[in-house]
Amino acid sequence: GSFEMGINDFPDAKPLHKVSVNSFWMDVHEVTNAQFAVFVKATGYVTVAEQKLNPADYPGVPADKLVPGSAVFSPPNHAVSLNNPMQWWQYIPNADWKHPKGKNSSIVGKDNDPVVQVCYTDAVAYAKWAGERLPTEAEWEYAARAGKQYKDYYWGKELKPGGKWAANIFQGSFPYKNLKEDGYAELAPVKTFPPNAFGLYDMEGNAWEWCSDFYRPDYYSHSPENNPQGPKDSYDPDEPNTVKHVQRGGSFLCSDEYCIRYKAGSRGKGEVSSASNNLGFRCVKDDNKQ
């Protein structure tokens, strides 16, 4: 089908442009801890966050500081300027998919939570094993819009349709005071919130989702109309020497006060080996019956 892709509210998500995508199948929810555990057990795969760090990549850093780990949301207990994300993100040793917030955390009893602390490399490995692939950015947005062309939210015109939260996002004063009006301070189990018209869950909020496209802020100005696959290379003027891919959908940390990129048509981005406790993925596969 075809749709209008993008949103004029963000420089890297405009211009609005018509896109057509081929038929495809998509996972109804984000890949869960239980699903990822099956993959790891079958293959012995070790995620990037679990791997030893190469001292050559970190010149001048003492060897005892080169501990595997990842980024964890660690909010202060008071109001802070929203100009510096390092005030609420920390690199936590031994944070990985089994211990999303560090060695003292666990996913026991959280089989149906989205797997997080998975970087792009990890997501691609899982998708290949499953006989699937990561969605293109165009496929992801087509699926999220589900045949509708709402401007602000994928689910409709109102933030709280019928007075109820439609997605797992942040309510309150970011980053220090989460009112948990939607019932969750962090991740929610998949299928907690209502599906869209295509039967897909959590296409906004909960966990960011990796897409296959390289990230470039200017791509929409020359994106092809039919089945776009993203640019041939990556470029982010904020970090010109890093390779990044597109992320979509926002997470439990998005709010109208800070990160509003859970909104329809908006984009995220991430370096290929970076992970965090609000970043996951879902897979797609081609419809071979076309």
C-alpha positions as CSV (number, residue, x, y, z in Angstrom):
1,G,0.0,0.0,0.0
2,S,0.9,3.7,-0.1
3,F,0.9,6.4,2.5
4,E,2.3,9.9,3.3
5,M,5.6,9.3,5.2
6,G,7.1,11.7,7.7
7,I,6.1,14.7,9.8
8,N,6.9,18.4,9.3
9,D,7.5,18.9,13.0
10,F,11.0,17.5,12.9
11,P,13.8,18.6,10.5
12,D,14.9,15.1,9.8
13,A,11.4,13.8,9.2
14,K,10.4,16.1,6.4
15,P,9.3,16.7,3.8
16,L,6.1,14.6,3.8
17,H,6.4,12.3,0.8
18,K,4.4,9.6,-0.7
19,V,5.8,6.1,-0.3
20,S,4.6,2.7,-1.5
21,V,5.7,-0.6,0.1
22,N,5.4,-4.2,-1.0
23,S,3.4,-6.6,1.1
24,F,5.2,-8.0,4.2
25,W,4.6,-9.8,7.4
26,M,5.4,-8.2,10.8
27,D,5.8,-9.6,14.3
28,V,2.7,-8.5,16.2
29,H,4.8,-7.4,19.2
30,E,8.4,-6.6,20.1
31,V,10.7,-9.6,20.5
32,T,10.4,-10.7,24.1
33,N,13.0,-11.9,26.6
34,A,11.6,-15.4,26.3
35,Q,12.0,-15.4,22.5
36,F,15.5,-14.0,22.7
37,A,16.5,-16.6,25.3
38,V,15.5,-19.4,22.9
39,F,17.8,-17.8,20.3
40,V,20.7,-17.5,22.7
41,K,20.2,-21.1,23.9
42,A,20.1,-22.4,20.3
43,T,23.1,-20.5,19.0
44,G,25.3,-19.6,22.0
45,Y,25.1,-16.0,20.8
46,V,26.8,-13.4,23.0
47,T,25.4,-9.9,22.7
48,V,27.7,-6.9,22.2
49,A,27.0,-5.6,25.7
50,E,28.3,-8.8,27.1
51,Q,31.6,-8.9,25.2
52,K,35.0,-7.9,26.5
53,L,36.2,-4.5,25.5
54,N,39.2,-4.1,23.3
55,P,41.8,-1.8,25.0
56,A,42.9,-0.6,21.6
57,D,39.5,1.0,21.2
58,Y,39.9,2.9,24.4
59,P,43.3,4.4,24.6
60,G,44.3,5.8,27.9
61,V,41.5,4.0,29.8
62,P,42.8,1.8,32.7
63,A,42.3,-1.9,32.0
64,D,40.2,-2.3,35.2
65,K,37.7,0.2,33.9
66,L,37.2,-1.7,30.6
67,V,34.2,-3.6,31.9
68,P,31.4,-4.8,29.6
69,G,28.1,-3.0,30.1
70,S,25.6,-0.6,28.6
71,A,23.5,2.5,29.0
72,V,20.8,2.6,31.7
73,F,18.2,5.2,32.5
74,S,19.2,6.5,36.0
75,P,17.0,9.5,36.8
76,P,18.0,12.1,39.4
77,N,15.7,12.8,42.3
78,H,15.3,16.5,41.5
79,A,14.6,18.7,38.5
80,V,17.5,19.2,36.1
81,S,18.1,21.1,32.8
82,L,17.0,19.0,29.9
83,N,20.0,20.0,27.8
84,N,22.3,17.3,28.9
85,P,21.0,13.6,28.7
86,M,24.1,12.5,30.7
87,Q,22.2,13.7,33.8
88,W,19.9,10.7,33.5
89,W,21.9,8.2,31.5
90,Q,24.8,6.2,33.0
91,Y,27.1,3.5,31.6
92,I,26.5,0.6,34.0
93,P,28.9,-2.3,34.2
94,N,27.5,-5.7,33.4
95,A,24.2,-4.3,32.1
96,D,23.0,-6.6,29.3
97,W,19.8,-8.3,28.1
98,K,19.7,-10.6,31.1
99,H,20.5,-7.8,33.5
100,P,19.0,-4.7,31.9
101,K,20.0,-2.3,34.7
102,G,23.2,-4.0,35.8
103,K,24.3,-7.2,37.6
104,N,21.8,-6.8,40.4
105,S,18.8,-6.7,38.0
106,S,17.1,-9.6,36.4
107,I,14.5,-10.6,33.8
108,V,13.2,-13.5,35.9
109,G,9.4,-13.3,35.7
110,K,9.6,-10.9,32.8
111,D,9.4,-13.4,29.9
112,N,6.9,-11.2,28.1
113,D,8.7,-7.9,28.5
114,P,10.5,-6.7,25.3
115,V,14.1,-7.8,25.2
116,V,16.3,-4.6,25.6
117,Q,20.0,-3.9,25.8
118,V,20.2,-5.2,22.3
119,C,22.2,-3.2,19.7
120,Y,21.7,-3.2,16.0
121,T,24.2,-6.0,15.5
122,D,22.3,-8.2,18.0
123,A,19.0,-7.5,16.4
124,V,20.2,-8.5,13.0
125,A,21.7,-11.7,14.3
126,Y,18.4,-12.7,15.9
127,A,16.4,-11.8,12.8
128,K,18.7,-14.0,10.5
129,W,18.4,-16.9,12.9
130,A,14.6,-16.5,12.9
131,G,14.4,-16.5,9.1
132,E,13.3,-12.9,9.2
133,R,14.9,-9.4,8.9
134,L,14.6,-6.0,10.4
135,P,11.9,-3.7,8.9
136,T,12.8,-0.8,6.7
137,E,11.8,2.5,8.1
138,A,9.1,2.8,5.5
139,E,7.7,-0.6,6.3
140,W,7.7,0.3,10.0
141,E,5.8,3.5,9.6
142,Y,3.3,2.0,7.2
143,A,2.6,-0.7,9.8
144,A,2.3,1.9,12.6
145,R,-0.1,4.0,10.7
146,A,-2.3,1.0,10.0
147,G,-4.2,2.6,7.1
148,K,-4.7,5.9,8.9
149,Q,-3.1,9.3,8.4
150,Y,-3.4,10.9,11.8
151,K,-1.0,13.9,12.3
152,D,-0.1,13.6,15.9
153,Y,-0.4,10.1,17.1
154,Y,-0.4,6.7,15.3
155,W,-3.5,5.7,17.3
156,G,-5.7,8.8,16.6
157,K,-6.2,12.5,17.2
158,E,-6.2,12.5,21.0
159,L,-3.4,11.8,23.4
160,K,-5.7,9.9,25.7
161,P,-8.6,8.4,23.7
162,G,-11.5,7.8,26.0
163,G,-9.5,9.1,28.9
164,K,-7.1,6.2,28.7
165,W,-3.4,6.0,27.9
166,A,-2.9,4.3,24.5
167,A,0.8,3.6,24.9
168,N,3.6,3.2,27.5
169,I,5.2,6.6,27.7
170,F,6.3,9.0,30.5
171,Q,3.9,11.0,32.5
172,G,5.0,13.6,34.9
173,S,8.1,15.9,35.2
174,F,10.9,14.4,33.1
175,P,13.3,12.8,34.1
176,Y,12.9,12.8,37.9
177,K,9.2,12.4,38.6
178,N,7.3,9.7,36.8
179,L,3.6,9.7,37.8
180,K,3.0,6.3,36.2
181,E,-0.5,7.2,35.1
182,D,-0.3,4.4,32.4
183,G,0.6,1.9,35.1
184,Y,4.3,1.5,34.3
185,A,7.5,3.3,35.3
186,E,9.5,1.4,32.8
187,L,8.8,-1.5,30.4
188,A,5.4,-3.1,30.1
189,P,4.8,-6.7,29.0
190,V,3.9,-6.9,25.3
191,K,0.2,-6.7,24.4
192,T,-0.5,-4.6,27.5
193,F,-1.9,-1.7,25.5
194,P,-4.5,-1.9,22.7
195,P,-3.3,-3.1,19.2
196,N,-3.7,-0.9,16.1
197,A,-6.0,-1.6,13.2
198,F,-3.4,-4.1,11.8
199,G,-3.3,-6.0,15.1
200,L,0.2,-4.7,16.0
201,Y,1.1,-3.9,19.6
202,D,3.4,-1.2,21.0
203,M,4.2,0.6,17.7
204,E,4.7,3.6,19.9
205,G,6.2,3.8,23.4
206,N,7.5,0.9,25.5
207,A,10.8,0.2,23.7
208,W,12.5,1.9,20.7
209,E,12.8,-0.5,17.7
210,W,15.7,-0.9,15.3
211,C,15.1,-0.5,11.5
212,S,17.4,-1.6,8.8
213,D,17.9,1.8,7.2
214,F,21.1,3.8,7.7
215,Y,20.3,7.2,9.3
216,R,20.7,10.5,7.4
217,P,18.7,13.6,8.4
218,D,18.3,14.6,4.7
219,Y,17.2,11.3,3.3
220,Y,13.5,12.2,2.8
221,S,14.4,15.0,0.3
222,H,15.4,12.3,-2.2
223,S,13.9,9.1,-1.0
224,P,12.5,6.9,-3.8
225,E,8.7,6.5,-3.8
226,N,8.7,2.7,-4.2
227,N,9.9,0.5,-1.4
228,P,12.7,2.7,-0.1
229,Q,15.6,0.9,1.6
230,G,17.3,3.9,3.1
231,P,20.4,5.7,2.1
232,K,23.6,3.9,1.1
233,D,25.5,5.2,4.1
234,S,25.1,6.9,7.4
235,Y,25.7,10.5,8.4
236,D,24.7,12.3,11.6
237,P,26.0,15.8,11.9
238,D,25.8,15.5,15.7
239,E,28.3,12.6,15.5
240,P,29.8,12.5,12.0
241,N,32.2,9.7,12.6
242,T,29.7,7.1,13.9
243,V,27.6,4.7,11.9
244,K,23.9,4.9,12.8
245,H,20.7,3.2,12.0
246,V,17.2,4.5,12.3
247,Q,15.1,3.7,15.4
248,R,11.3,4.1,15.5
249,G,8.4,4.3,17.9
250,G,9.8,5.9,21.0
251,S,9.9,4.3,24.5
252,F,8.7,4.5,28.0
253,L,10.8,7.6,28.4
254,C,9.1,9.7,25.7
255,S,6.9,12.5,26.9
256,D,5.5,15.8,25.6
257,E,8.0,17.5,27.9
258,Y,11.1,16.0,26.5
259,C,11.4,13.2,23.9
260,I,8.3,13.5,21.7
261,R,9.5,11.2,19.1
262,Y,6.8,8.6,19.8
263,K,4.6,10.8,17.6
264,A,3.5,9.8,14.2
265,G,6.2,10.1,11.5
266,S,9.1,11.0,13.8
267,R,12.5,9.3,13.8
268,G,15.2,8.1,16.2
269,K,18.7,7.1,15.6
270,G,21.4,4.9,17.2
271,E,25.0,3.8,16.8
272,V,25.3,0.2,15.6
273,S,26.9,-1.2,18.8
274,S,25.1,0.9,21.3
275,A,22.2,-0.5,23.5
276,S,20.1,0.7,26.4
277,N,17.4,-0.5,28.7
278,N,14.7,1.2,26.5
279,L,15.8,-0.2,23.1
280,G,14.5,-3.4,21.5
281,F,13.2,-4.5,18.1
282,R,10.7,-6.6,16.1
283,C,11.1,-8.5,12.9
284,V,9.4,-8.7,9.5
285,K,9.6,-11.0,6.5
286,D,8.7,-10.7,2.8
287,D,5.3,-11.9,1.6
288,N,6.4,-14.4,-1.0
289,K,2.9,-15.0,-2.2
290,Q,2.7,-11.7,-4.0
